[in-house]
């Protein structure tokens, strides 16, 4: 998103409502914002075109799809140059079961949120895809007992 993009209260309301319900119809969105449907659609297109709204996603029950175990895998890279980071980003985002990749500060360089069928699959993921690589100095796994979504964003 361009840094000089200014969102007014209506744009912020549209973003907030869609963050709460990405399937909200244009008619309902326009009514909730107190604007015409055509105006709402124009604003929504502009928000997408300017990168404010990057996509709409379904929240999926991973266990129902056979991915009963989720974990956060902390990864420390062996090297910290731009090339090491770029290579790891490309690797991590292409690995099966990776839901999200977070580049963080501290003793850990990355956190990978992964979903796998079971503990054996998690072990295989860590051994086969991470610690077997010379570019990865350390990996540590934390099981996720429960994943609860917060209220989400509210625009200022």
Backbone bond lengths (Angstrom), bond angles and torsions (degrees), N, CA, C in turn:
res aa  C-N    CA-C-N  psi(-1)  N-CA   C-N-CA  omega(-1)  CA-C   N-CA-C  phi
1 X - - - 1.444 - - 1.521 108.86 -
2 X 1.316 116.79 133.20 1.457 119.36 176.76 1.525 110.49 -62.22
3 X 1.324 116.28 140.72 1.463 120.38 -177.17 1.522 112.34 -68.46
4 X 1.329 118.14 -23.41 1.457 119.99 -177.63 1.526 112.90 -90.15
5 X 1.328 118.42 3.28 1.456 121.87 179.20 1.524 109.25 -69.33
6 X 1.296 116.32 125.34 1.467 121.50 -179.25 1.528 108.55 -107.10
7 X 1.314 115.71 126.16 1.456 120.84 176.32 1.519 108.64 -102.09
8 X 1.323 115.79 132.08 1.460 117.95 175.62 1.531 108.92 -90.26
9 X 1.326 116.33 -178.70 1.465 120.68 -176.61 1.523 112.15 -60.76
10 X 1.326 117.41 -35.54 1.465 120.56 179.98 1.524 110.71 -68.19
11 X 1.327 117.23 -44.03 1.468 120.10 176.64 1.528 110.20 -59.28
12 X 1.317 116.52 -43.97 1.464 120.81 -179.80 1.527 110.90 -63.67
13 X 1.306 116.98 -38.57 1.476 121.09 178.01 1.525 109.67 -64.62
14 X 1.315 117.72 -43.86 1.467 121.39 178.13 1.526 110.16 -58.52
15 X 1.320 116.95 -47.86 1.470 121.24 -179.23 1.525 110.75 -61.94
16 X 1.326 117.12 -44.92 1.462 121.02 -179.38 1.524 110.96 -61.74
17 X 1.318 117.15 -46.23 1.466 120.84 -179.23 1.523 111.59 -63.98
18 X 1.323 117.28 -42.08 1.464 119.92 179.59 1.523 111.99 -70.24
19 X 1.329 117.59 -30.73 1.462 120.15 176.12 1.528 110.23 -65.99
20 X 1.322 117.07 -30.34 1.461 121.58 178.39 1.522 111.85 -81.91
21 X 1.330 116.68 -33.94 1.464 121.38 -178.72 1.525 108.83 -149.48
22 X 1.323 115.92 93.36 1.454 121.62 -177.80 1.519 114.19 -67.14
23 X 1.339 117.07 -11.97 1.467 120.84 179.81 1.521 112.83 -97.92
24 X 1.308 116.70 5.75 1.460 120.47 -179.45 1.524 109.26 -59.19
25 X 1.325 116.06 132.13 1.467 119.96 -178.91 1.523 110.20 -70.91
26 X 1.314 115.36 158.43 1.461 120.35 177.85 1.521 110.28 -60.96
27 X 1.337 117.00 -38.22 1.466 120.34 179.83 1.529 110.85 -62.79
28 X 1.329 117.02 -45.88 1.467 120.79 179.75 1.524 110.87 -67.02
29 X 1.317 116.32 -38.65 1.461 121.54 179.17 1.533 110.32 -64.17
30 X 1.321 116.17 -45.41 1.465 120.95 179.17 1.527 110.69 -61.99
31 X 1.327 116.18 -44.15 1.468 120.00 179.77 1.531 110.84 -62.74
32 X 1.322 116.93 -44.45 1.471 121.07 -179.33 1.525 111.81 -64.21
33 X 1.339 116.31 -28.00 1.470 120.53 -179.34 1.525 112.40 -94.24
34 X 1.341 116.44 -8.69 1.460 120.02 179.85 1.514 113.65 71.46
35 X 1.337 116.63 34.68 1.465 121.18 179.73 1.524 109.55 -130.49
36 X 1.321 116.00 165.23 1.461 121.02 177.67 1.529 110.05 -68.32
37 X 1.334 115.68 151.63 1.467 119.92 179.91 1.524 111.61 -59.59
38 X 1.325 117.03 -39.96 1.470 119.76 -179.91 1.531 110.79 -64.85
39 X 1.312 117.20 -39.02 1.470 121.57 177.26 1.519 110.19 -64.91
40 X 1.318 115.73 -42.41 1.465 120.53 179.74 1.527 110.30 -61.99
41 X 1.315 116.64 -44.75 1.461 120.68 -179.70 1.531 111.10 -63.45
42 X 1.323 116.83 -41.20 1.467 121.03 177.69 1.526 110.82 -62.33
43 X 1.324 116.30 -44.24 1.465 120.26 179.19 1.527 111.07 -65.62
44 X 1.317 116.71 -41.43 1.465 121.03 179.39 1.527 110.71 -62.19
45 X 1.315 117.04 -43.26 1.472 120.48 177.05 1.527 110.97 -61.48
46 X 1.328 116.60 -42.23 1.472 120.57 179.30 1.528 110.49 -64.47
47 X 1.325 117.39 -39.91 1.469 120.76 178.34 1.526 110.75 -63.60
48 X 1.325 116.71 -38.62 1.477 120.08 176.88 1.522 110.58 -70.59
49 X 1.320 117.13 -46.63 1.470 121.13 -178.22 1.527 112.21 -61.33
50 X 1.325 116.93 -32.85 1.462 121.52 -179.18 1.526 113.10 -89.40
51 X 1.330 117.09 2.56 1.457 120.52 175.40 1.517 115.70 80.93
52 X 1.326 117.46 7.79 1.462 119.69 176.77 1.525 109.07 -69.58
53 X 1.320 116.32 -46.65 1.469 121.89 173.64 1.518 106.03 -102.78
54 X 1.334 115.79 115.40 1.468 120.46 -174.74 1.519 113.20 -98.62
55 X 1.320 118.38 -12.41 1.451 119.62 179.19 1.512 111.04 168.59
56 X 1.316 114.82 172.62 1.458 122.89 177.24 1.520 106.86 -124.89
57 X 1.327 116.67 135.82 1.454 120.13 -172.80 1.524 111.04 -132.18
58 X 1.320 115.11 149.84 1.461 120.85 174.88 1.520 109.34 -92.31
59 X 1.320 116.58 138.30 1.459 120.40 173.20 1.523 106.54 -87.48
60 X 1.319 115.72 119.30 1.460 122.16 -171.54 1.522 110.00 -109.70
61 X 1.325 116.93 141.59 1.464 122.20 173.48 1.523 107.18 -80.14
62 X 1.321 116.70 98.70 1.464 121.40 -175.59 1.521 112.22 -62.16
63 X 1.327 117.76 -37.05 1.469 120.84 179.42 1.526 110.69 -62.32
64 X 1.327 116.98 -36.37 1.464 120.44 179.02 1.525 111.44 -66.31
65 X 1.327 117.05 -22.15 1.462 121.83 178.62 1.522 112.42 -94.95
66 X 1.342 116.39 4.32 1.458 119.99 177.81 1.517 114.69 96.55
67 X 1.325 117.47 7.61 1.469 121.75 178.46 1.529 108.61 -108.78
68 X 1.329 115.65 74.87 1.463 121.98 -171.84 1.520 113.70 -77.06
69 X 1.319 118.05 -17.19 1.462 121.37 -175.07 1.525 110.38 -116.66
70 X 1.328 115.45 127.52 1.459 120.70 174.38 1.520 108.59 -117.79
71 X 1.320 115.73 150.26 1.462 120.63 -179.78 1.516 109.99 -149.39
72 X 1.327 114.29 158.57 1.456 122.05 168.48 1.515 106.19 -107.86
73 X 1.310 116.27 124.06 1.459 121.15 179.62 1.525 107.66 -109.61
74 X 1.333 115.30 116.56 1.462 121.62 176.89 1.518 108.16 -83.92
75 X 1.313 116.72 129.91 1.465 121.48 -177.58 1.526 109.27 -124.35
76 X 1.314 115.60 130.14 1.464 121.53 172.97 1.522 107.21 -112.74
77 X 1.309 116.45 124.70 1.460 121.58 -178.79 1.523 110.95 -79.89
78 X 1.322 116.01 153.31 1.466 121.44 176.82 1.524 110.76 -74.53
79 X 1.320 117.21 -32.39 1.462 122.38 178.61 1.513 109.92 -126.48
80 X 1.330 116.84 155.21 1.456 119.48 -175.48 1.523 113.67 -124.53
81 X 1.319 116.76 18.16 1.456 120.34 175.52 1.515 110.50 -73.05
82 X 1.314 116.02 163.64 1.464 121.78 -179.94 1.525 111.29 -54.62
83 X 1.336 117.51 -39.49 1.462 120.12 -179.44 1.530 111.31 -65.23
84 X 1.341 117.90 -37.82 1.468 120.83 177.51 1.531 110.81 -63.82
85 X 1.315 114.73 -43.45 1.463 120.25 -179.25 1.519 110.59 -65.76
86 X 1.320 117.26 -46.72 1.464 120.98 179.82 1.522 111.42 -61.00
87 X 1.330 117.04 -42.39 1.467 120.64 179.26 1.524 111.27 -64.80
88 X 1.335 116.66 -42.45 1.463 118.32 -179.60 1.523 111.23 -67.42
89 X 1.320 117.70 -40.68 1.470 120.19 177.74 1.519 110.69 -57.50
90 X 1.317 116.57 -45.39 1.465 120.31 179.61 1.523 110.80 -63.34
91 X 1.326 116.70 -42.40 1.464 120.86 178.86 1.520 110.92 -63.96
92 X 1.329 116.76 -53.30 1.463 121.42 -172.46 1.521 112.62 -61.22
93 X 1.314 117.22 -40.85 1.465 119.72 -177.99 1.519 112.43 -71.71
94 X 1.329 117.52 -16.11 1.466 121.20 179.79 1.530 112.96 -97.89
95 X 1.327 118.18 -6.03 1.462 120.47 -177.49 1.525 111.02 -74.13
96 X 1.338 117.26 141.05 1.463 120.17 178.91 1.526 110.61 -66.15
97 X 1.320 115.88 136.66 1.456 120.90 177.02 1.512 115.33 89.23
98 X 1.328 118.00 -5.83 1.466 120.04 179.90 1.531 108.92 -80.35
99 X 1.330 115.24 119.40 1.459 121.16 179.71 1.521 112.07 -90.69
100 X 1.335 116.02 -35.13 1.461 120.64 -178.44 1.518 109.39 -155.91
101 X 1.318 114.99 151.38 1.466 122.30 177.84 1.526 107.03 -126.75
102 X 1.330 115.95 125.38 1.462 121.65 179.98 1.519 109.44 -118.22
103 X 1.316 117.55 124.27 1.462 122.88 174.20 1.523 105.38 -91.04
104 X 1.329 117.28 118.76 1.461 121.54 -170.35 1.529 111.49 -126.43
105 X 1.318 115.73 171.49 1.458 121.31 175.68 1.520 109.65 -101.96
106 X 1.316 115.79 167.98 1.461 120.63 178.69 1.515 110.86 105.40
107 X 1.322 116.61 -157.71 1.462 121.25 -178.47 1.521 112.29 -69.12
108 X 1.313 116.43 -23.05 1.457 122.22 179.28 1.520 109.06 -100.08
109 X 1.318 116.35 141.46 1.464 120.24 177.03 1.522 112.20 -91.03
110 X 1.336 115.66 -37.47 1.460 121.05 -177.28 1.516 110.64 -138.43
111 X 1.331 115.40 149.57 1.456 122.81 167.35 1.516 106.70 -117.55
112 X 1.319 115.84 128.47 1.460 121.08 175.74 1.516 107.98 -108.75
113 X 1.313 117.30 126.37 1.462 121.85 173.14 1.523 105.63 -94.73
114 X 1.324 115.76 115.43 1.462 119.97 -175.58 1.520 110.64 -122.13
115 X 1.322 115.43 153.46 1.462 122.93 173.95 1.524 107.50 -128.01
116 X 1.325 115.10 130.24 1.466 121.96 -177.77 1.527 108.86 -139.75
117 X 1.329 117.03 163.91 1.467 119.00 -179.44 1.531 114.20 -65.85
118 X 1.339 117.27 -38.94 1.465 119.24 -173.52 1.528 110.40 -162.40
119 X 1.331 116.10 -178.81 1.469 121.39 -177.22 1.523 112.02 -62.69
120 X 1.322 117.71 -36.54 1.467 120.07 178.08 1.528 110.91 -62.37
121 X 1.313 116.07 -41.93 1.466 120.36 179.34 1.530 110.81 -66.68
122 X 1.326 116.95 -35.24 1.465 120.21 177.13 1.525 110.40 -65.94
123 X 1.323 116.28 -45.20 1.469 120.34 177.44 1.523 109.86 -58.49
124 X 1.326 116.86 -46.89 1.464 120.62 179.74 1.530 111.40 -61.38
125 X 1.327 116.73 -40.31 1.464 120.70 178.56 1.529 110.43 -58.82
126 X 1.325 116.20 -50.06 1.468 120.63 -177.97 1.524 110.82 -64.54
127 X 1.332 117.16 -45.91 1.469 120.28 -177.75 1.527 112.54 -69.61
128 X 1.317 116.66 -46.03 1.468 120.43 -174.15 1.530 113.65 -76.82
129 X 1.317 116.66 -36.73 1.466 119.59 -172.14 1.524 114.59 -104.07
130 X 1.324 117.58 -18.92 1.463 118.53 -173.91 1.525 113.15 -117.89
131 X 1.321 117.97 -72.49 1.469 119.54 -170.49 1.523 113.49 -68.70
132 X 1.301 118.09 -13.66 1.465 120.69 176.84 1.532 112.04 -77.62
133 X 1.319 117.62 -6.75 1.467 122.16 -177.63 1.524 110.97 -98.03
134 X 1.313 116.04 132.61 1.469 120.98 179.02 1.527 111.71 -64.19
135 X 1.323 117.24 -23.97 1.468 120.90 -178.40 1.529 112.65 -75.15
136 X 1.334 116.46 -9.89 1.463 120.88 -179.65 1.518 109.07 -111.07
137 X 1.329 116.08 117.71 1.463 121.57 -177.02 1.524 112.29 -81.32
138 X 1.343 116.92 -32.77 1.463 119.29 -174.75 1.523 109.62 -160.03
139 X 1.320 115.91 144.99 1.463 121.73 173.04 1.520 108.13 -137.67
140 X 1.308 115.59 137.07 1.464 121.58 179.10 1.518 108.37 -135.10
141 X 1.320 116.29 135.20 1.453 121.54 -173.14 1.522 111.61 -110.57
142 X 1.327 115.94 136.15 1.467 122.62 173.19 1.518 107.69 -123.28
143 X 1.326 116.65 123.38 1.461 120.54 177.78 1.523 109.86 -72.85
144 X 1.306 115.36 145.47 1.458 121.05 176.19 1.524 107.15 -98.46
145 X 1.325 116.39 115.46 1.463 120.42 177.62 1.518 111.35 -77.54
146 X 1.324 115.64 -38.54 1.457 120.09 -176.69 1.518 108.87 -150.50
147 X 1.317 115.43 139.85 1.462 121.34 178.72 1.523 106.98 -122.29
148 X 1.325 115.89 116.08 1.457 121.40 -177.99 1.520 107.99 -122.10
149 X 1.304 116.36 129.66 1.463 119.92 177.91 1.523 109.77 -81.18
150 X 1.315 115.13 141.69 1.457 120.78 175.63 1.516 110.66 -79.66
151 X 1.298 115.37 -176.37 1.455 121.88 -178.27 1.527 111.42 -66.80
152 X 1.312 116.79 -18.65 1.456 119.74 -179.71 1.513 110.75 93.06
153 X 1.303 114.97 -165.21 1.461 119.20 -176.26 1.517 110.98 -89.12
154 X 1.283 114.50 151.33 1.458 121.62 164.32 1.516 104.28 -129.17
155 X 1.284 116.48 130.28 1.457 119.27 -175.99 1.517 109.67 -79.40
156 X 1.328 116.55 141.15 1.474 120.12 -178.62 1.512 112.48 -66.70
